[in-house]
Amino acid sequence: MAEEEKGIVLTEEQKRRRRNRNTAIAVVLFGLVVLFYVLTIFKLGGGVADRAL
């Protein structure tokens, strides 16, 4: 009965591909965050930090 409850068992190749895919997704998401941050700073202009609090 315990053998049946293991679920799906991935091979080492499948685990490696999953790790690579997850790493690629993380890199793309990080790149998008940086891109949006930089674009926002450019759209607001350099003087945004000079405003009175």
C-alpha positions as CSV (number, residue, x, y, z in Angstrom):
1,M,0.0,0.0,0.0
2,A,2.8,2.4,0.8
3,E,4.3,1.9,-2.7
4,E,1.1,3.1,-4.3
5,E,0.9,6.3,-2.3
6,K,4.3,7.6,-3.6
7,G,2.7,9.5,-6.5
8,I,4.7,10.5,-9.5
9,V,8.4,9.8,-9.3
10,L,10.6,12.0,-11.5
11,T,13.8,10.8,-13.1
12,E,17.0,12.8,-12.5
13,E,16.7,14.2,-16.1
14,Q,13.2,15.5,-15.4
15,K,14.3,17.0,-12.1
16,R,17.2,18.7,-13.9
17,R,14.9,20.1,-16.6
18,R,12.5,21.4,-14.0
19,R,15.3,23.1,-12.1
20,N,16.5,24.7,-15.3
21,R,13.0,25.8,-16.3
22,N,12.4,27.3,-12.8
23,T,15.7,29.2,-13.0
24,A,14.9,30.6,-16.4
25,I,11.5,31.8,-15.2
26,A,13.1,33.4,-12.1
27,V,15.7,35.2,-14.3
28,V,13.0,36.5,-16.7
29,L,10.8,37.8,-13.8
30,F,13.8,39.5,-12.2
31,G,14.6,41.1,-15.5
32,L,11.0,42.4,-15.8
33,V,11.1,43.9,-12.3
34,V,14.3,45.7,-13.1
35,L,13.0,46.9,-16.4
36,F,9.8,48.3,-14.9
37,Y,11.8,49.9,-12.1
38,V,14.1,51.6,-14.6
39,L,11.3,52.7,-16.8
40,T,9.4,54.2,-13.9
41,I,12.4,56.2,-12.7
42,F,12.9,57.5,-16.3
43,K,9.2,58.4,-16.7
44,L,9.1,60.3,-13.3
45,G,12.3,62.1,-14.2
46,G,15.5,62.7,-12.2
47,G,14.0,65.5,-10.1
48,V,11.6,63.2,-8.2
49,A,14.0,62.8,-5.4
50,D,14.3,66.6,-4.9
51,R,10.7,67.1,-3.8
52,A,9.9,68.3,-0.2
53,L,8.8,65.6,2.2
